[in-house]
Amino acid sequence: MSNLQEKVAALPAEPCCPALTERELTVEEAEITAAMFKALGDPVRLRLFSKVASHPDSEACVCDISDVGVSQPTVSHHLKKLKEAGLLLSERRGTWVYYRVEPSVLAAMGHLLTPSTAPAAVTAA
């Protein structure tokens, strides 16, 4: 398990990071967040992540999501990168591997990009 995987695995179920408008990210928060967004920065990885996240039962067999226009070894490489970034969990069942989105990931990423409630602007009278 990589150092980043250990950090992601140790995250609480609550979102790891504040909204970008709440406060500056710590070095560790920025490293974790950057790794997640970097992993999603590849169109094939983003499609694979979307296929898993939107699949019925919130999990997908690799056999059901590998039709993204690249070879099977390349699909496996991209799924590995998504796992290393803490975005996916996997479970082997017989000869197939099933993937699901890490439960706190979507909430954390959404929270990060949601502006915090800003105080109402004071108007001069």
N, C-alpha and C positions, 0 to 999 in steps of 0.2 A: 504494500500500500504506500503510495507516495505521500510526501509531507502535506501536499495540498489536499489529498483525499482524507487524510487524518483530520485536518482542520475543518473540512466540510462535514465529515462524519460527527465531529464534536459539537457542531452548531446545535443550539436549542431549536425546538420546533417553531419558535417565534422567528420572524424575519431577522436575518443576521445583521442587517445594516439599516440605518435610518434613511429616510427619504433624502435625496441629494440636497434638498432645500432646507432640511432641518439643522444639519451641522456637517462639518467636514468629516470625511471617512478617515478612520485610522489606517495605518499602513496595512495591517492584517485584513481589515474589511475591504480595502481597495484591491489587495492581491486576490482574495477570494472572488470578489465581484468581477474583476477583470478577467479571471480565468473562465468564469461562466459565460460572460459576453464574448470572449475570444472564441470559445468553443462553438457558440451559436453564430459566429461571424462567417462561417462557411455555409454556402447555400445547401449543400448535401446534408450537413449536420443539422441545419435548421429544419429541413424537410423531415429527416428521421425523427428529430425531437417532436415535431408537430404530429407526425404519424402515431407516435407512442402516446403523446398527451391526449390526442383526440380519439384514440381507439376505444371501442366498447370495453367496458370493465377496467378502463384506465391502465391496461397492460397489453403488450403485443408480442407475439412470437416473432423472432427474427425472420421466419419464413413468410410472414404477412406484411413485412415492411421493407423488404429488400429491393423493391422495384423503384429505385430512385435514379436509374440511368447510369449506374456504375457497377463494377464487378462485385461479386460476393466478398472477396478479400478486402476490397475498398470499403464496403459497407461495414465489415467487422472492424476495420481500422477507425472509422468515424464513430461507431458505437463505443469503442474503447475510449476515444477522446472525450466523448460526452460523459462516460462513467468517471473518468479521471477528474473531470471538472466538477463532479458532484451533482450532475444534472439527472442522471439515470441510475437506477438500481437494476440488477439482473439476477435471475435465478435459472439454473439449469434444471430442466425436466426431461429426463431421457436424453434424446439426441438434440433437442432444441433448447434455445435460450430465450427466456421471456424477459422483456424490459418493461419498466414502469418509471414514471417520473418520480423523482425524490419528492415526497409530500410537501415539504416546506419551500421548495424551489420556486414554484410559480408565484406563491404569495410573497416571497421575499423579493423577487425580481419586480413584481408589480408594485410592491410597497416602495422600493428604491426609486422608481420612476414616477411615483405619484407625488405631486406637490403637497407640501404640508399646508395646513390652513394658515394663511397669512393674515395678520391683523388688518382690519379695514383701514383704508387710507384715510388720513385726517385731511379734511379740506379746510382751507383758510377761509374765514368769513370776511 
